[in-house]
Amino acid sequence: MVVCHCLALNDRTITELCTDGPVTVDDVVAQCGAGGRCGGCRPTIEALLADRQARSATPVRLGSATDPNRVASAA
């Protein structure tokens, strides 16, 4: 589903960027810009982050190499 209409970012993109422990909407803004323009998607981003945190067994910092959901880039 499209979360940020300003930047055409979907829920999967946002959750893939923020798969680590406690993050905030401001962290999402810094990573991809979602929530930084009109702000209409901020409540949805907060809900996505809360859901992701509830599912996370081991909190990991944003961008950490130990993130179990991090997709390795092709070499």
PyMOL commands that set and color helices and strands:
alter all, ss='L'
color gray80, all
select helices_A, chain A and resi 11-17+25-32+42-55
alter helices_A, ss='H'
color red, helices_A
select strands_A, chain A and resi 2-4+9-10
alter strands_A, ss='S'
color yellow, strands_A
deselect
rebuild
show_as cartoon
